[in-house]
Each structure stands twice: as C-alpha cells, then as structure tokens.
C-alpha cells in the first residue's frame, strides 16, 4: 500500500504539471480534480487503518494538505496551464469526502458498541 501511495503522489504531480495542448474544452476539469484527490483521500483512509509508520502517514497527509496549493501555483511554470482557485477547492473537497465518511462510520460504530 505504501507503493500505491507513492505512485499516487508521482502521478498526481505529473498530471497536474504536464503541459497541455490548447483545445476547446468540453465540460469542466473540476470533476477530474475531485476524482483524483478522492483517490488520495481513500488511500489515506486505507493507510490510517493499516500498520504503516506514523511518519509515512503524516507525509502522505501533508501532501494532501499542501499539495493542492503548491501544485496550483506551480502550474504557472507549465505551458498552457493557469492558476485556478476552484481547482484547489475541488482538490480539497475530493480528499476530505472519503475521510469525513470514514470518520463518520467509525464514530457510528463506536457509539453503537457503547
């Protein structure tokens, strides 16, 4: 699972910063930001349930916290990319949804046992 988390970070950075060919956009890229970081949130939930070092979990969580901001600002260095605050919003929304759902389920289980 640690390998999956590392691969996730590499692919996220790559697809976030790779140059794009200008084209007429159909639809919005916000869904891709939501789905991409939803996968990160889901991986974080799995990592928090498994026996991984705290340092590794903290590092991955740190990527989820600061990654969207840093990556969005770095896009100005990539051809045909631009800063978009809504991309960051959808990134944060994407990874927080599975984390909030997981936390809610854990709390419900704890309350039902007690």
Secondary structure by P-SEA (a helix, b strand, c coil): caaaaaaaaaaaaaaaccccccccccccaaaaaaaaaaaaaaaaaaaaaccccaaaaaaaaaaaaaaaaaaaaaccccccbbbbaaaaaaaaaaaaaaaaaaaaaaaaaaaaac
